[in-house]
Amino acid sequence: MRDWKAGAIRSFFRVRVHSDIPGRLRLKISNFRLIPQAGVSASLPYIPKAFGLLPGVKTAELNAKVGSLLILYDPAVTGTKAILDWIDTMIETGVKYAPAIARSGMKDPARIERFFIEKLQTRLPSGERR
């Protein structure tokens, strides 16, 4: 069963497909402007790394001004559904481990990023870990 907090985040910051051409996916994130600038800035280096874990994803770029995400991928390896599922996995992982990060007192953004990347790697399907 999915965590209700992850569901609330997905509902509030709804990700919708803006354009979908094989190999190029642009997503829009509703209510993106409500994310504090510090959170957006901290996420910028993390986003390409987190998406890059998914086999077939070449790049992921966040346009923070308009709240869109451009993902370039190899359509022979992955597709829109797998990418959207990966976004759900990233949200669930963040919600699951954010309290542990807060309790630990971890403040270094690079250390937090490494922690979440390690946790995401464990969520990849078997045989797809990088």
Residue, then its C-alpha position, 0 to 999 in steps of 0.5 A: m500500500r502506498d503511503w498517504k503522504a506520497g499520495a498527497i504530494r503526487s496530488f498537489f504537485r501533479v505531474r502531467v505529460h506535456s509532450d511525448i515523442p519517443g525519446r523525448l518527454r516533457l512533463k509539467i509539474s502543477n503548483f511548482r511555484l509553491i516549492p521554496q526556492a531553497g528546495v528547488s536549488a537543492s534539487l537541481p543537481y539531484i534530478p539528473k542523477a536520480f533519473g540517470l539511474l533508470p536504464g535508458v534515460k540519457t538526461a533530465e533537465l528541470n526548468a525551474k522558471v516554468g516547472s517543467l522537466l525535459i527527459l531524453y531517453d532511449p525508447a528501445v530501453t525505456g518509455t513514458k510509463a517506466i519514467l512516470d513510475w520512476i517519479d512515483t518511486m522517487i516521491e515514495t523514497g523521499v517521503k519514506y526517508a525524509p524523517a530519518i534525514a531530519r532526525s539524523g541532523m544531516k545537513d550537507p546537501a551532497r551527503i543527503e543526495r548520496f543517501f537518496i541516490e543509494k536508496l533509489q538504487t535499491r528500488l531499481p528492478s533486479g538486474e538494472r542496478r547501476 
